[in-house]
Amino acid sequence: MKQIVYSAPGKVILSGEHAVVYGRPALVCAIDKRLTISITPSKTSAPSNQGMKTVEKGVRDFLKQKKIPVPELFFSYSVDSQIPIGRGLGSSAAFSAAASAALLELYTGQEWSLEEINNCAYKIEQVFHKNPSGVDNTAAVFGGLIYFRKEFEFLKTISSLSLKIPSSIEQNLFLIDSGKPEETTAQMVENVGKLYNRKGLLIDKTLRNIEKITKRIVVSFAKEDTVFFRKSIEDNQKELEKLGVVSGKTKSLLKHLQPFGVGKVTGAGGTLGASGFLLFYVEKRERFLAFIQGKRLESMVFHSSYLGLKKII
């Protein structure tokens, strides 16, 4: 068997972080940063890191549940990624998706449907993150702009939207790195869960507000309404702060960025230090660029991607 190569994109959650864990919708968009994994059959198994061991076991378990024989095969692999790790841009999900696709093909000798690969990747993400929503791996597999909702484990709505982010909005979007959070995604999800247990009514109201904002952003895209989009981003950040997923350091950074536009945490966030990447809508571009250069802030232009999981070889 020849080398098997798959790639998958990273993602940005435009709205719905944490709320999506509690049955609320999330709006997520794949971005043009990708992870590529190459798997080559070999006579002996090359050393694997814990991440690949987790994926390998997850794929084998997935096949056994389907009563598909799993042969004892050895392989070597390499990973090339453009997606920053641990910053809320879906590096783990892209790895789970691409590696699942490659190993499913290695073990069965055939390509699998995107739906089945997504199911397998989600089970692996559950090992990595304990209680993931499934939105990250869905974006990695299907790409594009996705409206995602999980009512129960057996009831998920995955809507690949036909509309795109209008150029009048996307051309003003940047991703700013506030730094790598000290907490993992699983820890942040657990923290919100504990807050929900203590302040159920308040947090439920916050989650409802986030759902409204998510829907407003979809409308802003459909109507190409930059003012509506700007207000939605601003409101979204306020609600995320109520969930306790934004650090003081990140709040301070956003305050210093206020003269140039509005922004929000994208991803699980972080409270002890940094909070990962921020999605920032720029209104004063030249002054913004001068500011981030002067402060030596890592940033990148936001570029949506409508290409999901792809087999290369």
Secondary structure, DSSP 8 states (H G I E B T S, - for coil): ---EEEEEEEEEEEE-TTGGGGT--EEEEEEEEEEEEEEEEESS-----HHHHHHHHHHHHHHHHTT------EEEEEEEE-S-TTSSS-HHHHHHHHHHHHHHHHHHSS---HHHHHHHHHHHHHHHHSS--SHHHHHHHH-SEEEEEEEETTEEEEEE-S----HHHHTTEEEEE----SS-HHHHHHHHHHHHHHSHHHHHHHHHHHHHHHHHHHHHHHHT-HHHHHHHHHHHHHHHHHTT-B-HHHHHHHHHHGGGEEEEE-SS-BSSS---EEEEEESSHHHHHHHHHHTT--EEE--B----SEE--
